[in-house]
Amino acid sequence: MGAVKSPIGDEAQKIAGDALQGSLIDLIDLSLVAKQAHWNLTGRNFKVVHEHLDEIVALARGGQDDVAERAVAIGVNPDGRARTVADRTRIPQLEAGYLDDDKVVAAITDILAQIIARFRERITATDEPDPVTQDLLIGIARELEKQHWMFQAQT
């Protein structure tokens, strides 16, 4: 079988591919960090935060798939391998062990803000070269911003 032929030009493919790969790494690690917090959470707001973290995981996992499939659709191979994510993530990692709910809410709020800033940069970068990729990133950013608001309201 041959490679998938890109429906966009080489330069547009490079810009969109880079934006999608960066988004994939952010979303994979977001899902891992949120699940780690979910498993180790303690505190008086345990149930609410515990369930809210699963919303983050579901959002991140759905976004990962959409981003990776868009990459393939434009002829770029997504790389979601554990080593790649570990080497390239820009998300601050949580401490090991039990995590106080207030600290988790603050950490997730901060992590979401950082990811949103990177998504907004990618949205700007893909405006001209690939509006279809831009549209996908806008949709994911919208959901990330909603979750950021909901976590920030708990601080």
C-alpha angles and dihedrals in degrees: 000000000000131000122276110265114231118239089209133060125272096258093046089047091053094049094044092042092053091048092049094047092050090048091049092054092047092050096045092050092043089057091049095047092046092049091048089053091045092056096045102037122132134171145081093295093048099128097047095045092041091056093041091055089058088057088056091049092050092048092048094046093049091047092049092058094046092048094046093047091049089052091054091045089060093045099261122126111229116222113210097154116141093242092051093049092046092049097044107033117121094189115113111241125235122240119263119254132029116353125208112235094233091054091047092051090050093046095048091046090054094044092050091050090053093048092047091053090053092046090052090052089051091048090055092045094052097045097100103021099048121003091177091061088042090055091052092049091048091055093050092044090053091056093044090052091050091053091046090055092049094049093043090053088061094058 
